[in-house]
């Protein structure tokens, strides 16, 4: 395990402090597998695009570094998870979706069927007209009504 520390600067940016004391400000964590294995394979990359650290698993980090990295990622990544599809107005796109997410109820407009993408066999990303991505982690976890509505768009 590499020895390094993570800090936040006064502007809220992530700072990497290497074992030799070298400070790099404005570090960006990049997940290799953000949906299928979000806690594994994270690169810490400088503003210039140089990899500073490779983190095979969040479990290998000191607790303070892990907490700070998880907090930073949560603030930066916004991917509400659809847990139920209440209704879809319109037979073909564009149409209005009314959904329940892990962050509450919302509605969004789907511009095209191409904005629904399978990531894995049962994992789907739905991109709204306004650019917000919604995750369906596992289609089989949706209730029957939601699966039936979604099936119209998946072939």
FIMI-556967 format. One record per residue: residue number from 1; residue in one letter; chain; x, y, z of N, C-alpha, C, CB in turn. Coordinates in pm, 1 decimal, always signed. Glycine has a CB too. Layout:
N
[NUM "a" "A" [X Y Z] [X Y Z] [X Y Z] [X Y Z]]
...
***
This chain:
155
[1 "x" "A" [+85.2 -118.1 +0.0] [+0.0 +0.0 +0.0] [+89.6 +124.2 +0.0] [-96.9 -0.1 +123.4]]
[2 "x" "A" [+62.8 +211.8 -94.4] [+139.0 +336.2 -104.2] [+104.5 +427.4 +12.6] [+111.0 +407.5 -238.6]]
[3 "x" "A" [+206.0 +498.0 +60.1] [+184.2 +592.2 +169.1] [+156.9 +730.1 +110.6] [+306.3 +595.9 +265.1]]
[4 "x" "A" [+38.4 +778.3 +133.0] [+1.7 +912.7 +89.3] [-112.9 +959.0 +176.4] [-37.3 +916.1 -62.6]]
[5 "x" "A" [-138.6 +1088.6 +171.9] [-250.3 +1146.9 +245.6] [-336.9 +1225.0 +147.9] [-200.2 +1238.7 +361.6]]
[6 "x" "A" [-464.8 +1231.8 +177.9] [-557.3 +1315.4 +102.6] [-607.0 +1425.6 +194.5] [-676.2 +1231.9 +45.3]]
[7 "x" "A" [-618.5 +1545.8 +139.3] [-668.3 +1661.0 +214.2] [-759.1 +1741.2 +122.6] [-551.0 +1749.3 +268.3]]
[8 "x" "A" [-830.8 +1835.5 +181.3] [-906.8 +1934.0 +103.1] [-840.8 +2069.0 +122.8] [-1058.5 +1938.2 +145.7]]
[9 "x" "A" [-832.0 +2145.7 +13.7] [-778.4 +2280.7 +29.0] [-892.5 +2376.2 +63.0] [-704.5 +2326.6 -100.3]]
[10 "x" "A" [-861.6 +2503.8 +77.8] [-961.7 +2603.8 +117.4] [-1075.2 +2615.5 +16.1] [-895.5 +2739.5 +135.4]]
[11 "x" "A" [-1050.2 +2578.0 -109.0] [-1152.3 +2585.0 -214.4] [-1232.6 +2455.1 -225.5] [-1086.7 +2616.4 -348.8]]
[12 "x" "A" [-1203.0 +2357.4 -139.0] [-1275.7 +2231.5 -141.7] [-1219.9 +2129.1 -238.2] [-1416.3 +2257.0 -175.4]]
[13 "x" "A" [-1107.5 +2161.6 -303.7] [-1046.4 +2068.7 -398.9] [-966.2 +1962.8 -324.7] [-956.1 +2144.0 -498.7]]
[14 "x" "A" [-952.7 +1848.1 -388.9] [-878.0 +1737.1 -331.1] [-728.2 +1760.7 -350.8] [-921.3 +1602.4 -394.7]]
[15 "x" "A" [-650.5 +1735.9 -244.6] [-505.5 +1752.7 -247.4] [-441.3 +1618.7 -214.3] [-458.8 +1863.9 -147.3]]
[16 "x" "A" [-344.9 +1576.8 -295.8] [-268.9 +1453.7 -274.4] [-133.8 +1492.3 -215.0] [-251.2 +1372.4 -408.4]]
[17 "x" "A" [-98.7 +1431.9 -102.8] [+32.1 +1454.4 -42.3] [+105.7 +1320.9 -46.1] [+20.0 +1510.5 +105.6]]
[18 "x" "A" [+208.6 +1313.2 -132.1] [+285.9 +1190.0 -148.6] [+368.0 +1161.5 -23.4] [+378.0 +1199.7 -271.9]]
[19 "x" "A" [+418.9 +1040.1 -14.2] [+500.1 +999.5 +100.1] [+621.2 +1087.8 +121.5] [+544.6 +858.3 +83.0]]
[20 "x" "A" [+674.4 +1147.3 +13.3] [+791.2 +1235.4 +25.3] [+752.6 +1380.3 +54.0] [+873.8 +1229.3 -101.8]]
[21 "x" "A" [+621.0 +1406.4 +73.4] [+574.1 +1540.3 +107.0] [+530.6 +1625.0 -11.5] [+680.0 +1611.5 +179.2]]
[22 "x" "A" [+547.0 +1575.2 -133.1] [+506.2 +1649.6 -252.4] [+354.8 +1666.0 -254.3] [+554.3 +1578.4 -380.9]]
[23 "x" "A" [+310.4 +1792.3 -267.9] [+166.9 +1822.7 -269.3] [+120.2 +1846.5 -412.4] [+135.7 +1946.3 -181.2]]
[24 "x" "A" [+7.9 +1785.2 -447.0] [-54.3 +1808.7 -577.1] [-198.0 +1850.1 -550.9] [-46.9 +1681.2 -669.9]]
[25 "x" "A" [-232.7 +1971.3 -591.9] [-367.8 +2023.4 -569.8] [-455.8 +1997.8 -691.0] [-363.5 +2173.6 -538.5]]
[26 "x" "A" [-586.0 +1993.5 -667.5] [-681.5 +1974.8 -776.2] [-682.5 +1834.1 -832.3] [-652.1 +2070.8 -885.7]]
[27 "x" "A" [-660.4 +1736.4 -746.1] [-657.3 +1595.9 -787.3] [-799.6 +1548.0 -816.0] [-590.7 +1507.4 -677.8]]
[28 "x" "A" [-813.7 +1465.7 -919.2] [-943.7 +1407.6 -952.8] [-939.2 +1256.4 -938.7] [-985.7 +1446.6 -1095.6]]
[29 "x" "A" [-1029.1 +1199.6 -858.7] [-1039.6 +1054.2 -855.3] [-1121.7 +1006.8 -975.3] [-1103.9 +1006.2 -721.8]]
[30 "x" "A" [-1075.0 +901.6 -1040.9] [-1143.4 +847.2 -1158.2] [-1167.6 +699.0 -1134.1] [-1060.3 +870.3 -1289.2]]
[31 "x" "A" [-1295.5 +661.1 -1133.6] [-1329.4 +520.3 -1113.1] [-1312.8 +443.7 -1244.3] [-1474.5 +505.7 -1059.1]]
[32 "x" "A" [-1247.0 +328.4 -1238.2] [-1233.2 +243.9 -1356.9] [-1365.9 +177.2 -1390.7] [-1124.0 +137.3 -1335.4]]
[33 "x" "A" [-1439.4 +135.8 -1288.8] [-1566.7 +65.9 -1307.6] [-1672.7 +130.2 -1218.4] [-1552.5 -86.2 -1275.6]]
[34 "x" "A" [-1721.1 +250.0 -1254.7] [-1808.3 +326.4 -1165.3] [-1940.8 +259.1 -1131.6] [-1836.3 +458.1 -1225.8]]
[35 "x" "A" [-1991.0 +171.7 -1217.5] [-2119.6 +108.4 -1190.2] [-2104.7 -33.3 -1137.7] [-2203.9 +107.3 -1314.8]]
[36 "x" "A" [-2020.1 -113.0 -1200.2] [-2012.0 -253.5 -1161.5] [-1923.8 -277.2 -1039.3] [-1960.3 -334.5 -1276.8]]
[37 "x" "A" [-1820.0 -197.6 -1019.7] [-1730.6 -212.4 -903.5] [-1683.4 -75.5 -855.8] [-1608.5 -301.9 -938.7]]
[38 "x" "A" [-1773.7 +4.0 -800.6] [-1737.6 +142.0 -765.6] [-1631.0 +154.7 -657.6] [-1859.0 +214.5 -721.0]]
[39 "x" "A" [-1609.9 +51.0 -576.7] [-1511.6 +60.4 -469.0] [-1375.7 +5.1 -509.0] [-1561.7 -12.6 -347.0]]
[40 "x" "A" [-1363.2 -37.5 -633.0] [-1237.4 -96.1 -679.7] [-1186.6 -18.6 -800.6] [-1255.8 -246.0 -715.1]]
[41 "x" "A" [-1056.2 -11.0 -812.6] [-995.3 +49.9 -929.2] [-1020.1 +198.9 -941.9] [-1044.0 -17.4 -1050.3]]
[42 "x" "A" [-955.7 +276.3 -856.0] [-971.1 +422.1 -859.4] [-833.2 +484.8 -880.2] [-1038.0 +475.5 -727.2]]
[43 "x" "A" [-822.1 +566.8 -983.1] [-697.4 +638.7 -1008.8] [-710.2 +780.1 -953.4] [-664.2 +641.4 -1161.5]]
[44 "x" "A" [-605.4 +827.7 -890.3] [-597.1 +967.9 -850.0] [-512.9 +1036.9 -955.9] [-535.2 +985.4 -704.3]]
[45 "x" "A" [-573.8 +1132.0 -1026.1] [-512.9 +1192.8 -1143.7] [-493.9 +1342.8 -1120.9] [-599.4 +1167.3 -1269.4]]
[46 "x" "A" [-377.1 +1393.2 -1159.3] [-349.4 +1536.9 -1146.8] [-427.3 +1614.1 -1252.6] [-197.4 +1565.4 -1160.2]]
[47 "x" "A" [-430.6 +1746.1 -1237.3] [-498.3 +1831.0 -1336.5] [-438.1 +1813.8 -1475.4] [-490.6 +1978.3 -1294.6]]
[48 "x" "A" [-311.9 +1778.0 -1481.1] [-244.2 +1758.7 -1609.9] [-272.2 +1620.4 -1668.4] [-93.4 +1778.5 -1593.8]]
[49 "x" "A" [-345.6 +1536.4 -1594.3] [-379.9 +1403.4 -1644.1] [-280.6 +1294.8 -1606.6] [-392.7 +1407.8 -1791.4]]
[50 "x" "A" [-188.0 +1324.7 -1517.5] [-88.2 +1227.0 -1474.4] [-143.0 +1147.7 -1355.6] [+45.9 +1297.1 -1436.9]]
[51 "x" "A" [-131.2 +1014.4 -1365.5] [-178.3 +929.7 -1255.6] [-80.6 +938.9 -1139.3] [-194.6 +782.0 -1301.8]]
[52 "x" "A" [-133.4 +975.0 -1022.0] [-51.5 +988.7 -901.6] [-54.6 +861.9 -817.3] [-99.0 +1107.5 -818.5]]
[53 "x" "A" [-171.3 +801.2 -811.6] [-189.2 +678.5 -732.5] [-290.6 +590.0 -801.9] [-235.1 +710.6 -586.7]]
[54 "x" "A" [-274.7 +459.8 -785.3] [-375.5 +362.9 -826.5] [-423.7 +294.5 -699.6] [-318.6 +258.8 -931.5]]
[55 "x" "A" [-552.7 +300.9 -675.3] [-611.7 +240.0 -556.4] [-689.3 +117.7 -603.5] [-704.8 +341.6 -478.0]]
[56 "x" "A" [-636.5 -0.1 -573.7] [-701.3 -123.9 -618.0] [-836.8 -140.3 -550.7] [-612.1 -245.7 -588.1]]
[57 "x" "A" [-844.4 -100.8 -424.2] [-969.5 -112.4 -349.2] [-972.7 -6.0 -240.5] [-985.0 -254.4 -287.8]]
[58 "x" "A" [-1091.1 +49.9 -216.5] [-1104.1 +148.3 -108.3] [-1067.3 +87.3 +26.3] [-1247.0 +203.7 -103.1]]
[59 "x" "A" [-1080.8 -45.2 +38.5] [-1048.9 -113.4 +163.7] [-901.8 -99.8 +202.5] [-1084.9 -259.5 +153.0]]
[60 "x" "A" [-814.9 -72.0 +105.7] [-672.2 -62.7 +136.1] [-632.1 +74.8 +190.8] [-591.5 -93.4 +11.8]]
[61 "x" "A" [-724.3 +169.7 +191.0] [-692.7 +305.3 +236.8] [-704.4 +319.2 +387.9] [-784.0 +405.7 +169.3]]
[62 "x" "A" [-627.1 +413.3 +442.5] [-646.2 +452.9 +581.7] [-786.6 +510.4 +593.3] [-537.1 +556.8 +628.6]]
[63 "x" "A" [-845.9 +497.9 +708.5] [-985.8 +539.2 +728.0] [-1009.7 +685.7 +690.7] [-1026.7 +516.7 +873.0]]
[64 "x" "A" [-920.9 +775.6 +731.5] [-939.6 +918.7 +702.2] [-935.1 +944.3 +551.4] [-831.2 +1003.3 +773.7]]
[65 "x" "A" [-841.5 +879.5 +481.0] [-833.4 +895.0 +335.3] [-958.0 +839.4 +267.2] [-708.1 +824.8 +280.8]]
[66 "x" "A" [-1003.3 +725.7 +315.1] [-1121.8 +663.0 +255.1] [-1244.4 +752.9 +272.4] [-1147.8 +524.0 +318.4]]
[67 "x" "A" [-1264.2 +803.5 +393.5] [-1379.1 +890.4 +420.4] [-1377.7 +1013.8 +330.7] [-1380.4 +932.8 +567.6]]
[68 "x" "A" [-1261.5 +1077.1 +320.2] [-1249.6 +1198.1 +239.1] [-1274.1 +1167.4 +91.1] [-1110.7 +1261.4 +258.0]]
[69 "x" "A" [-1218.4 +1058.0 +42.2] [-1236.5 +1021.1 -98.2] [-1382.8 +987.4 -127.2] [-1146.4 +901.6 -134.4]]
[70 "x" "A" [-1446.8 +910.9 -38.9] [-1588.5 +877.0 -58.3] [-1675.3 +1002.5 -55.3] [-1635.7 +777.6 +50.0]]
[71 "x" "A" [-1646.4 +1093.1 +36.8] [-1721.6 +1219.0 +47.6] [-1704.8 +1302.0 -80.0] [-1674.7 +1300.5 +171.4]]
[72 "x" "A" [-1582.8 +1310.3 -129.5] [-1555.2 +1386.4 -251.5] [-1629.4 +1325.3 -371.0] [-1402.8 +1390.7 -279.2]]
[73 "x" "A" [-1624.6 +1194.1 -383.2] [-1692.2 +1126.6 -494.4] [-1843.5 +1144.6 -486.8] [-1657.5 +977.6 -495.0]]
[74 "x" "A" [-1899.6 +1137.1 -367.0] [-2044.4 +1155.2 -350.5] [-2089.0 +1293.7 -393.9] [-2084.6 +1131.5 -205.4]]
[75 "x" "A" [-2009.8 +1394.7 -360.1] [-2044.8 +1531.6 -398.1] [-2034.9 +1551.7 -548.6] [-1954.4 +1631.4 -326.4]]
[76 "x" "A" [-1939.1 +1485.4 -610.5] [-1914.6 +1505.7 -752.6] [-2005.0 +1420.8 -841.8] [-1771.0 +1475.6 -783.6]]
[77 "x" "A" [-2035.4 +1299.7 -797.8] [-2113.0 +1208.5 -881.2] [-2260.2 +1218.2 -844.7] [-2062.8 +1063.3 -865.8]]
[78 "x" "A" [-2342.0 +1244.7 -942.7] [-2486.0 +1251.6 -920.5] [-2549.7 +1151.2 -1014.7] [-2542.5 +1397.1 -943.7]]
[79 "x" "A" [-2592.6 +1038.0 -960.6] [-2651.9 +932.4 -1041.1] [-2768.2 +871.5 -962.8] [-2545.9 +823.7 -1078.8]]
[80 "x" "A" [-2884.7 +938.5 -967.9] [-2999.1 +884.0 -895.2] [-3036.1 +746.2 -949.7] [-3119.6 +979.4 -904.5]]
[81 "x" "A" [-3077.3 +660.2 -859.4] [-3114.5 +523.4 -897.3] [-3266.8 +510.3 -901.9] [-3054.0 +420.1 -797.7]]
[82 "x" "A" [-3318.4 +468.8 -1016.6] [-3462.8 +447.6 -1032.0] [-3500.8 +319.3 -959.3] [-3503.8 +440.4 -1183.3]]
[83 "x" "A" [-3596.0 +330.8 -865.9] [-3643.9 +213.2 -793.0] [-3784.8 +173.2 -836.6] [-3641.9 +239.9 -642.7]]
[84 "x" "A" [-3854.8 +264.9 -904.1] [-3988.2 +234.8 -956.1] [-4021.1 +333.6 -1068.2] [-4096.0 +241.4 -842.5]]
[85 "x" "A" [-4084.1 +281.9 -1173.3] [-4133.7 +367.6 -1280.6] [-4283.7 +380.6 -1259.9] [-4099.3 +309.4 -1423.9]]
[86 "x" "A" [-4327.2 +500.1 -1222.9] [-4469.5 +523.9 -1195.9] [-4549.8 +527.2 -1325.0] [-4488.5 +655.2 -1118.9]]
[87 "x" "A" [-4493.8 +591.7 -1427.2] [-4565.4 +600.9 -1553.6] [-4479.9 +664.4 -1660.7] [-4693.3 +679.6 -1536.5]]
[88 "x" "A" [-4517.6 +637.5 -1785.8] [-4451.3 +697.6 -1901.3] [-4560.5 +750.2 -1992.0] [-4358.2 +594.6 -1976.4]]
[89 "x" "A" [-4560.9 +881.3 -2012.2] [-4662.6 +944.5 -2097.2] [-4610.7 +952.4 -2239.7] [-4700.0 +1086.1 -2044.7]]
[90 "x" "A" [-4684.7 +892.2 -2330.8] [-4644.8 +889.3 -2471.3] [-4598.5 +751.0 -2510.6] [-4534.7 +991.2 -2498.6]]
[91 "x" "A" [-4633.1 +711.5 -2632.4] [-4599.7 +577.3 -2678.9] [-4457.6 +572.0 -2734.0] [-4699.3 +531.8 -2785.5]]
[92 "x" "A" [-4413.7 +680.2 -2794.3] [-4277.2 +684.6 -2845.8] [-4213.0 +815.9 -2801.2] [-4275.0 +670.9 -3002.1]]
[93 "x" "A" [-4081.8 +815.8 -2803.6] [-4008.0 +934.3 -2758.6] [-4027.4 +1049.4 -2856.2] [-3858.1 +902.4 -2743.3]]
[94 "x" "A" [-4027.0 +1173.0 -2810.0] [-4003.1 +1212.3 -2671.2] [-4124.7 +1183.2 -2582.6] [-3967.5 +1361.1 -2664.0]]
[95 "x" "A" [-4096.0 +1144.1 -2461.3] [-4204.4 +1118.9 -2366.7] [-4161.7 +1156.6 -2224.9] [-4247.5 +971.1 -2372.1]]
[96 "x" "A" [-4260.6 +1165.7 -2137.2] [-4238.4 +1207.6 -1999.3] [-4238.7 +1085.1 -1908.5] [-4346.1 +1309.6 -1954.2]]
[97 "x" "A" [-4132.8 +1068.0 -1833.0] [-4120.8 +958.2 -1737.0] [-4145.5 +1013.2 -1596.9] [-3980.2 +889.7 -1746.4]]
[98 "x" "A" [-4229.1 +944.7 -1521.1] [-4249.9 +974.3 -1378.8] [-4192.0 +856.8 -1301.4] [-4403.9 +997.4 -1344.1]]
[99 "x" "A" [-4091.8 +884.0 -1217.8] [-4019.9 +776.4 -1150.0] [-4001.4 +806.1 -1001.5] [-3884.1 +754.1 -1215.7]]
[100 "x" "A" [-3975.8 +701.6 -927.5] [-3933.8 +710.5 -787.9] [-3786.4 +670.3 -786.8] [-4022.5 +617.6 -691.7]]
[101 "x" "A" [-3701.9 +756.2 -727.9] [-3559.2 +724.5 -720.2] [-3518.4 +709.5 -574.0] [-3473.9 +834.4 -789.9]]
[102 "x" "A" [-3394.3 +670.9 -553.4] [-3341.6 +661.3 -417.5] [-3331.1 +798.8 -352.4] [-3204.8 +593.2 -418.4]]
[103 "x" "A" [-3354.6 +904.4 -428.9] [-3349.9 +1041.9 -377.2] [-3486.8 +1108.4 -377.7] [-3252.9 +1125.2 -459.2]]
[104 "x" "A" [-3591.0 +1030.4 -410.9] [-3726.4 +1085.0 -411.5] [-3790.9 +1078.1 -548.7] [-3724.8 +1227.8 -363.7]]
[105 "x" "A" [-3914.7 +1125.6 -555.3] [-3991.7 +1122.6 -680.2] [-3947.0 +1235.0 -772.6] [-4143.1 +1134.0 -651.5]]
[106 "x" "A" [-3949.2 +1206.7 -901.8] [-3914.5 +1308.1 -1001.4] [-3974.2 +1269.3 -1135.6] [-3760.8 +1324.8 -1012.9]]
[107 "x" "A" [-3966.6 +1361.1 -1227.2] [-4007.9 +1330.7 -1364.3] [-3905.0 +1392.0 -1458.0] [-4152.5 +1385.1 -1394.9]]
[108 "x" "A" [-3893.3 +1333.2 -1575.1] [-3799.2 +1384.0 -1674.4] [-3847.7 +1346.3 -1813.3] [-3656.6 +1329.0 -1649.3]]
[109 "x" "A" [-3795.7 +1416.9 -1909.8] [-3831.3 +1392.7 -2048.9] [-3721.0 +1310.1 -2114.5] [-3853.5 +1526.7 -2125.1]]
[110 "x" "A" [-3763.1 +1205.1 -2185.5] [-3671.7 +1121.8 -2263.4] [-3680.9 +1167.2 -2408.1] [-3705.7 +968.6 -2249.2]]
[111 "x" "A" [-3567.7 +1206.2 -2464.5] [-3564.5 +1259.9 -2600.4] [-3577.5 +1150.0 -2705.8] [-3435.7 +1337.5 -2622.6]]
[112 "x" "A" [-3510.1 +1035.6 -2682.0] [-3503.6 +929.6 -2782.1] [-3482.6 +795.2 -2713.7] [-3390.6 +956.8 -2883.8]]
[113 "x" "A" [-3526.5 +688.0 -2778.2] [-3502.3 +553.9 -2724.2] [-3352.4 +524.9 -2714.1] [-3570.7 +447.7 -2812.1]]
[114 "x" "A" [-3272.0 +595.3 -2794.0] [-3126.4 +577.8 -2788.8] [-3068.0 +625.7 -2656.4] [-3060.4 +652.5 -2904.0]]
[115 "x" "A" [-3146.3 +699.8 -2577.8] [-3100.0 +749.5 -2448.7] [-3118.8 +647.7 -2336.9] [-3172.6 +877.1 -2413.8]]
[116 "x" "A" [-3157.8 +526.5 -2373.6] [-3166.7 +415.4 -2278.2] [-3060.3 +314.6 -2320.4] [-3312.6 +349.9 -2275.2]]
[117 "x" "A" [-2961.2 +292.6 -2232.2] [-2849.7 +205.1 -2268.0] [-2829.7 +96.1 -2164.3] [-2721.5 +285.9 -2283.8]]
[118 "x" "A" [-2815.9 -26.7 -2212.2] [-2779.5 -137.7 -2123.4] [-2630.4 -127.5 -2094.3] [-2815.4 -277.2 -2187.3]]
[119 "x" "A" [-2596.2 -136.5 -1967.6] [-2456.3 -136.5 -1926.9] [-2411.6 -280.7 -1907.1] [-2435.3 -53.0 -1797.0]]
[120 "x" "A" [-2496.6 -357.9 -1844.7] [-2478.6 -501.7 -1828.4] [-2613.4 -563.7 -1859.8] [-2427.5 -540.3 -1682.6]]
[121 "x" "A" [-2623.3 -694.7 -1849.8] [-2747.6 -763.9 -1884.9] [-2868.9 -704.2 -1814.3] [-2736.3 -911.5 -1850.9]]
[122 "x" "A" [-2854.7 -673.1 -1685.7] [-2971.3 -622.4 -1612.8] [-2951.4 -480.7 -1558.3] [-3004.2 -715.8 -1498.9]]
[123 "x" "A" [-2845.8 -412.5 -1602.3] [-2819.5 -275.4 -1557.7] [-2841.2 -179.7 -1674.9] [-2674.3 -261.8 -1500.9]]
[124 "x" "A" [-2913.5 -68.7 -1646.6] [-2951.5 +24.4 -1752.0] [-2925.1 +167.9 -1705.9] [-3100.5 +5.8 -1790.8]]
[125 "x" "A" [-2881.1 +251.6 -1799.7] [-2869.9 +396.2 -1776.8] [-2973.1 +464.6 -1865.7] [-2723.7 +449.3 -1807.2]]
[126 "x" "A" [-3053.6 +553.2 -1805.5] [-3152.2 +631.9 -1879.6] [-3106.5 +777.6 -1871.2] [-3299.7 +612.7 -1821.5]]
[127 "x" "A" [-3084.8 +840.3 -1986.9] [-3037.0 +979.1 -1991.0] [-3152.4 +1072.3 -2024.4] [-2922.6 +995.6 -2094.7]]
[128 "x" "A" [-3178.3 +1167.3 -1935.9] [-3288.4 +1261.1 -1958.0] [-3249.7 +1365.9 -2061.0] [-3328.9 +1328.7 -1826.4]]
[129 "x" "A" [-3350.2 +1434.6 -2111.5] [-3330.0 +1541.7 -2208.5] [-3238.2 +1651.3 -2153.0] [-3464.6 +1601.7 -2249.3]]
[130 "x" "A" [-3243.3 +1671.8 -2021.2] [-3161.5 +1776.4 -1959.1] [-3020.2 +1729.0 -1925.2] [-3229.2 +1826.6 -1833.3]]
[131 "x" "A" [-2988.1 +1602.7 -1956.5] [-2852.6 +1553.1 -1935.8] [-2828.7 +1479.2 -1806.2] [-2759.9 +1664.2 -1942.8]]
[132 "x" "A" [-2930.8 +1462.5 -1722.7] [-2914.8 +1386.9 -1598.7] [-2927.1 +1238.3 -1631.3] [-3020.9 +1430.0 -1491.4]]
[133 "x" "A" [-2831.6 +1159.6 -1582.2] [-2836.6 +1014.9 -1600.5] [-2902.6 +950.9 -1479.7] [-2695.0 +956.6 -1622.6]]
[134 "x" "A" [-2987.5 +852.1 -1506.7] [-3054.3 +775.1 -1402.6] [-3011.5 +630.0 -1418.2] [-3210.6 +790.0 -1410.7]]
[135 "x" "A" [-2985.0 +564.7 -1307.1] [-2940.2 +425.9 -1307.8] [-3053.8 +332.4 -1268.6] [-2821.3 +407.5 -1213.2]]
[136 "x" "A" [-3068.1 +223.7 -1342.4] [-3148.7 +110.1 -1297.4] [-3046.2 +0.3 -1273.7] [-3262.9 +66.9 -1404.2]]
[137 "x" "A" [-3014.0 -23.5 -1146.8] [-2905.2 -114.7 -1111.7] [-2936.4 -258.4 -1152.1] [-2877.6 -108.2 -962.3]]
[138 "x" "A" [-3060.9 -299.2 -1131.5] [-3098.2 -436.0 -1165.9] [-3245.5 -437.0 -1205.6] [-3071.2 -534.0 -1046.9]]
[139 "x" "A" [-3270.4 -462.1 -1332.2] [-3407.9 -461.2 -1383.4] [-3496.5 -556.5 -1304.5] [-3410.1 -499.0 -1532.0]]
[140 "x" "A" [-3441.7 -670.4 -1264.5] [-3523.2 -770.4 -1194.9] [-3565.6 -724.8 -1055.6] [-3447.0 -901.0 -1184.3]]
[141 "x" "A" [-3500.2 -622.5 -1001.4] [-3540.6 -568.9 -871.0] [-3660.6 -475.1 -881.2] [-3424.1 -495.6 -806.6]]
[142 "x" "A" [-3692.3 -429.8 -1003.5] [-3809.0 -343.3 -1022.4] [-3936.9 -424.2 -1005.9] [-3805.5 -275.8 -1161.7]]
[143 "x" "A" [-4045.5 -357.9 -967.3] [-4173.6 -427.2 -958.9] [-4224.1 -459.1 -1100.2] [-4277.8 -341.4 -881.2]]
[144 "x" "A" [-4325.8 -541.5 -1107.2] [-4377.6 -589.4 -1235.8] [-4422.3 -473.9 -1326.6] [-4494.8 -685.1 -1212.5]]
[145 "x" "A" [-4494.0 -377.8 -1268.7] [-4542.1 -261.9 -1344.5] [-4424.3 -186.9 -1408.5] [-4623.0 -166.6 -1252.4]]
[146 "x" "A" [-4319.5 -162.2 -1331.2] [-4201.7 -90.2 -1381.0] [-4131.5 -169.3 -1491.0] [-4103.7 -61.7 -1266.1]]
[147 "x" "A" [-4115.3 -300.2 -1470.5] [-4049.8 -383.9 -1572.2] [-4128.1 -382.6 -1702.9] [-4034.8 -528.4 -1521.7]]
[148 "x" "A" [-4260.9 -386.4 -1692.9] [-4345.2 -386.2 -1812.8] [-4329.4 -254.3 -1889.8] [-4493.7 -408.5 -1774.5]]
[149 "x" "A" [-4328.2 -141.9 -1818.8] [-4309.2 -12.3 -1884.6] [-4171.1 -2.9 -1950.5] [-4327.0 +102.0 -1783.2]]
[150 "x" "A" [-4069.5 -48.8 -1880.8] [-3933.4 -42.5 -1933.1] [-3915.2 -134.4 -2053.8] [-3833.5 -79.4 -1824.0]]
[151 "x" "A" [-3981.8 -249.0 -2052.9] [-3967.3 -347.6 -2161.4] [-4002.9 -289.0 -2297.8] [-4055.3 -469.3 -2133.8]]
[152 "x" "A" [-4090.9 -189.9 -2300.8] [-4127.8 -126.2 -2428.1] [-4007.6 -62.3 -2496.3] [-4235.9 -20.8 -2405.2]]
[153 "x" "A" [-3906.3 -26.3 -2418.2] [-3791.6 +46.1 -2471.9] [-3667.4 -40.4 -2489.3] [-3759.2 +161.2 -2382.8]]
[154 "x" "A" [-3668.5 -159.9 -2433.0] [-3552.7 -248.7 -2443.0] [-3582.2 -359.9 -2542.3] [-3515.9 -307.8 -2304.7]]
[155 "x" "A" [-3490.0 -386.5 -2630.4] [-3512.7 -495.6 -2725.9] [-3409.4 -603.0 -2710.3] [-3511.8 -444.0 -2868.5]]
***
